[in-house]
Amino acid sequence: MTTLSTPAEVRNAVELLASHSLIRLVTEIDDNGAIPPRRLAAILPDLSSHQLRRAIEEAHAHGLVRTVPGAGLELSESGTELADLYDAAARWARRHGYPAQVCEFSSRIRHALDLLAPSLATEHADGVPRPNAADHLPSTEAEADLARPRALLIQWLTGNPQVTVVPEPEPVA
């Protein structure tokens, strides 16, 4: 398998993509279409105003959404591809009861992304390739079924390298 990034870059990308708020925002727009700006809080009542603001800022910063006059917040092409990745990851997790038989949609996605992340990094601190987290799955079928979410994640990260950028640490005063 081709690897894409350093462990820090993969961790940064997975942290962003696995954000509950971002998952909720992207999947809500994917499922129901553009959200008028004044309706965001009512449509996503499980998110605090801070979480919602942060998700929108991140989505705009990474080109996942755009604001269309008269329509509101809608997914960009990149956002639509991310929604497809989220759907594939959630379907895989639900089919294989991962991380549990009964689990929230965004939690399934977070756990699936966490499972895929180690196999994507090129640099290893000790020079030894990291074991694939899928090696710990209960069946070879579960591992084989990970191929689609893994391919979608690789394709998405390749097309959106801006999400792997590791922020510079704040200077200590």
ABEGO torsion letter per residue (X at the ends): XBBABBAAAAAAAAAAAABAAAAAAAAAAAAAEBBBAAAAAAABAABBAAAAAAAAAAAAAAGABBBBBGAEBBBBAAAAAAAAAAAAAAAAAAAAGOABABBBAAAAAAAAAAAAAAAABABBAAGBBBBBAAAABABAAAAAAAAAAAAAAAAAAAABAAAABBBBBBBBX
